[in-house]
């Protein structure tokens, strides 16, 4: 067994775990560290409506969980792209590097690219949806495709 043998299912799992961790940690950052009042204040400073604070937080939590589980994770990655576009727009004036004052734009752009990669590659064999599809196939249910091949 070669160390560099392709392992697409492991790669999909690593990608899903990384994206899910990022979304859940950023949701916790908004809620537990900055607080919702602080996040709403930040949105107001950016001339964005403060009412979007809760929908953004809920999208990050639910999207992160769906990606982690591999239950509609591909669609969650696509659905979360507008949040990354907003983060890119907010950080664009700060420059490229995210360590710049108020953060740069390379991190949200990178996460958007990885979200598109996830949507294109799929959740992989180690996903809740794939496990359910394999169970359906083993039970002999018709019309079920194995999600592990490409989903």
C-alpha positions as CSV (number, residue, x, y, z in Angstrom):
1,X,0.0,0.0,0.0
2,X,1.5,3.3,-1.1
3,X,1.2,6.3,1.1
4,X,0.2,8.4,-1.9
5,X,-2.5,6.1,-3.3
6,X,-5.6,8.0,-4.2
7,X,-8.2,8.0,-1.4
8,X,-11.2,10.0,-2.7
9,X,-13.5,8.9,0.1
10,X,-11.0,9.9,2.8
11,X,-10.5,13.2,1.0
12,X,-14.2,13.9,0.8
13,X,-14.5,13.1,4.5
14,X,-11.6,15.5,5.4
15,X,-13.1,18.2,3.2
16,X,-16.5,17.8,4.9
17,X,-15.1,17.7,8.4
18,X,-13.0,20.8,7.7
19,X,-15.9,22.8,6.2
20,X,-18.3,21.7,9.0
21,X,-15.8,22.7,11.7
22,X,-15.3,26.1,10.1
23,X,-19.0,26.8,9.9
24,X,-19.8,25.6,13.4
25,X,-16.8,27.4,14.9
26,X,-17.8,30.7,13.2
27,X,-21.3,30.3,14.4
28,X,-20.0,29.8,17.9
29,X,-17.7,32.8,17.5
30,X,-20.7,35.0,16.7
31,X,-22.9,33.7,19.4
32,X,-20.6,32.8,22.3
33,X,-17.7,35.3,21.9
34,X,-19.0,38.4,20.0
35,X,-22.6,37.8,21.3
36,X,-25.6,38.4,19.0
37,X,-25.7,42.0,20.1
38,X,-22.0,42.4,19.1
39,X,-22.6,40.7,15.8
40,X,-25.6,42.9,15.1
41,X,-23.4,45.9,15.9
42,X,-20.8,44.7,13.4
43,X,-23.5,44.3,10.8
44,X,-24.7,47.8,11.4
45,X,-21.2,49.2,11.1
46,X,-21.0,47.5,7.7
47,X,-24.4,49.1,6.7
48,X,-26.1,45.7,6.6
49,X,-29.5,45.1,8.2
50,X,-29.1,43.8,11.7
51,X,-32.1,41.4,11.4
52,X,-29.9,39.1,9.3
53,X,-27.8,38.2,12.3
54,X,-30.0,35.3,13.4
55,X,-30.6,33.9,9.9
56,X,-26.9,33.9,9.3
57,X,-26.2,32.2,12.6
58,X,-28.9,29.6,12.0
59,X,-27.6,29.0,8.4
60,X,-24.1,28.5,9.7
61,X,-25.2,26.0,12.3
62,X,-27.6,24.0,10.2
63,X,-25.3,24.1,7.2
64,X,-22.3,23.0,9.3
65,X,-24.3,20.1,10.7
66,X,-25.6,18.9,7.3
67,X,-22.1,19.1,5.9
68,X,-20.7,17.1,8.9
69,X,-23.3,14.4,8.6
70,X,-23.2,14.2,4.8
71,X,-27.0,14.6,4.6
72,X,-27.5,17.1,1.9
73,X,-24.1,18.6,2.5
74,X,-23.5,19.4,-1.1
75,X,-26.6,21.6,-1.2
76,X,-25.7,23.1,2.1
77,X,-22.3,24.1,0.7
78,X,-24.0,25.8,-2.2
79,X,-26.6,27.5,0.0
80,X,-23.9,28.9,2.3
81,X,-22.0,30.6,-0.6
82,X,-23.9,33.9,-0.2
83,X,-22.6,34.2,3.4
84,X,-19.1,33.8,2.1
85,X,-19.8,36.3,-0.7
86,X,-20.9,38.8,2.0
87,X,-17.9,38.1,4.1
88,X,-15.7,38.6,1.1
89,X,-17.3,41.9,0.3
90,X,-17.0,43.1,4.0
91,X,-13.3,42.2,4.1
92,X,-12.4,43.2,0.6
93,X,-11.3,46.8,1.5
94,X,-8.9,45.3,4.1
95,X,-6.7,43.6,1.5
96,X,-5.7,40.1,0.8
97,X,-4.3,38.7,4.0
98,X,-6.7,37.7,6.7
99,X,-4.2,38.8,9.4
100,X,-4.6,42.4,8.2
101,X,-6.5,44.8,10.5
102,X,-10.2,43.7,10.4
103,X,-9.2,40.7,8.3
104,X,-8.6,40.3,4.6
105,X,-10.6,38.5,2.0
106,X,-8.5,35.4,1.2
107,X,-10.1,33.2,3.8
108,X,-13.7,33.6,2.7
109,X,-12.7,33.2,-0.9
110,X,-10.8,30.0,-0.1
111,X,-13.8,28.7,1.8
112,X,-16.0,29.5,-1.1
113,X,-13.7,27.6,-3.4
114,X,-13.7,24.6,-1.0
115,X,-17.5,24.7,-0.8
116,X,-17.7,24.5,-4.6
117,X,-15.2,21.6,-4.6
118,X,-17.4,19.9,-2.0
119,X,-20.5,20.4,-4.1
120,X,-18.7,19.0,-7.2
121,X,-17.1,16.0,-5.4
122,X,-20.0,15.1,-3.2
123,X,-20.3,13.9,0.4
124,X,-18.6,10.5,-0.2
125,X,-19.0,7.0,1.2
126,X,-18.6,8.1,4.8
127,X,-21.8,10.1,4.8
128,X,-25.1,9.6,6.4
129,X,-26.9,9.7,3.1
130,X,-24.5,7.1,1.6
131,X,-25.0,4.8,4.6
132,X,-28.7,5.1,4.2
133,X,-28.5,4.4,0.4
134,X,-26.3,1.3,1.0
135,X,-28.8,0.1,3.6
136,X,-31.7,0.6,1.1
137,X,-29.7,-1.3,-1.6
138,X,-28.9,-4.1,0.8
139,X,-32.6,-4.4,1.6
140,X,-33.4,-4.7,-2.0
141,X,-35.4,-1.5,-2.4
142,X,-35.6,-0.4,-6.1
143,X,-34.7,3.0,-7.4
144,X,-31.9,3.6,-4.9
145,X,-28.5,4.5,-6.2
146,X,-25.4,4.1,-4.0
147,X,-24.4,7.6,-2.9
148,X,-20.8,6.5,-2.2
149,X,-19.8,6.4,-5.9
150,X,-20.3,10.1,-6.6
151,X,-22.6,11.7,-4.1
